[in-house]
Structure formats: C-alpha cells, structure tokens
C-alpha cells in the first residue's frame, strides 16, 4: 500500500491548510476539528476526541488478537510571528507552525488513508494526535485521561523532522535521544525607593547581575556526556520602566537542560542554592517555580530495532547523526507505558532551524514519513 499522486496532492493541501491556521498549546480546538473532519473520509473503527484537552485518537482494528501500536503526532504551533511570503503562511498574528507539527500530523493522516484501505491483519493501530507538546503538558494529560486506559499501547512510535540532516536521512539510536528540561521562574523582592535616594531601598540589581552568569556557568559538556547540563537565561526584568524609581523587584526566567531525568534533580538543587545565596547576601526575599517540565526521551532497544528494521527494508539511510538531541520532547512520557522510540527525519542540511520565524515543514517528507510508519505497522501487525 502506497500513497498515490492524488493522495500526496491532497495531503500537501491539508498540511498547508493547517499551517495557515496555527493554534498554540491548549488552544488546538479547530486543529482537532480539522483532523476529525479529514478522518471522516478514512473512517477508523473507533475515534476518541477531547483526550487530555484537544487530543484525538483514531483506532484501526485488525481481525485477530495482537499488539496495540501507537503512532503519535502533535497538534500545536508556537507563539512566534512567522516571516514568510509563502501563500500558506500563517494567517494568525504572533503564531506559527514553526516546528513542523503540521507536517507530523499530516503524516499520520496519510497513514489513516492507507489503514482505511487495508486494516492490519491483527492487533490495532492507534493514531494519536496529541495536544500541547510545546509546553510539555500534552502527553502527560493524554496519559492521565481515563480513556487512555482503553488504548494501552504495547509500542509507541513518533518522528520529528530535523533540520541540519540531509533531506530524508534518518537519525536513530537507542537510549536517550531528547534532553530533560524545565523552565525556572525566579522572583526577587526588595524595596523600591526614589531614584535620587537608592540607599533608602533594597535593589535586586546586584543579585540579578550575580545570578545570571552564575547560572549559565553551570553548563557543562555536550549531549555525548552523561552529565551534560545547559542553563539558558531566557528573560530578565527589573523594576518599572521609569527613571524616577530605584527598583524593588526583579524576575528571571531560565531553562535548565540535562541529558537524563536523574541529572535534572541535581541541577535544580544547585541552581536554587545559587539563587538563595544571592538573595540572602543582598537582603532580598525570593520565590521560584517550575514550568514546561519535560522528562528526557529514551528509545527502548526493542522499539529502536523495529524502526531500524523498517528503514533497512525501505533502503532509507540512517545513523546516529545529531543524537542525542538538545531539544526536549514530551513523547518520552509514552515510554513509561509502552516500548517507545522516536526517529529524526532530515529536513535538509541547510533548512531553516526549528522555532525560527522562517521555518516551514518540507512537504517532500510526507511520503517518506508515511512509508516508514506504514512499514512498521505491517512488520508488527501484518
């Protein structure tokens, strides 16, 4: 079973329509509606909507008992203004599909076409269109939904396009493939004063200026090192935008990143110790919180072997190029309930990077990704 030229034309149009109408994490209502509407032409045996928010699961059943194989794509876009003169560029100011989730979703929609024409011989396939990947909340919410218990996959697979790899080349390794990360919010509180009498207040300026380089100095090694750490300061603000007031408060955002979950705990402890010490030395109170919490993503050896076998059957070049990858992915949570693995599909050596305002998913990857997932489904389920 392969996609026809007509299929590819329809799927390209579908992908570009998604691209024109991006919705960010937690707001994917219309994107999910478009997915459900498209599935009506390729009806699954069961469809679940509203999973973990706006998630959609389409189930295609075989005629005999067998494993449940889940393929996951993401629905959400990013709160970034797209810069593009393409006819299908985002029509929503400040939002864009600049990570390729529109393409990943289209690959699953292509798989739905093929499965509707020929069901698996045994077991079942679950096409999981997941919300809120970009915040790290979506996979956890889907898995926590009581209806996910009726899916209970034995295997879970996903892909992510990877700019920097040659078009269609695949990165694949067992073990850690995406880093753990979390956003750290810090609020320093002192006392504001008149700008002519700063000695009458307690400014967070010194603490903020000490903490930023101290945090980034915690960065260590590369993702080839088990103890890799990276701290990136992403936002800082102090006081009001005025000339007459010496500041009395400051906020700081930083992203903490490690190769594995166990290393994250140690990095958090060290970072919070630096922050508390700077606050104490400067007479400030301090509060903190964590957001966008991603567990590390680890490829199960058996699931990795299944992907590798499919790639070799199809004659698709693959190696460990670029892996483990610094970016985070919440697909790793599916690995806590199933044997899971993610592959990384080259978007082109010179393709715009993910989360860049000029990024666009290469439509040529739609049939390649579909061939890979179809081969996996046939290898496992016939």
Protein Blocks (a to p, Z undefined) as FASTA:
>chain_A
ZZdfklmmmmmmmmmmmmmmccdehilmmmmmmmmmmmmmmccfbdcehihijaccdddd
dfbdcddddddddfbdcdddcddfbfkbcfbehiacfeopmmmmmmmmmmmmmmmmoccf
bhcddddddehklnopmmmmmmmpmklmmnopabdcdddddehiaghiacddehjfbdcd
dddddddddddddfklmmlpccfklmmmmmmmmmmmmpgcjfkbmkbccdddfbdcehjd
dfkbccfbdcdddddddfbfklmmmmmmmmmmmmmmmmmmnopacddddehiacdddddf
klmmmmmmmmmmnopacdfehiacfbacfklmmmmmbccddddddebjkbccehiakbcc
dfklmmmmmmmmmmmmmmmnZZ
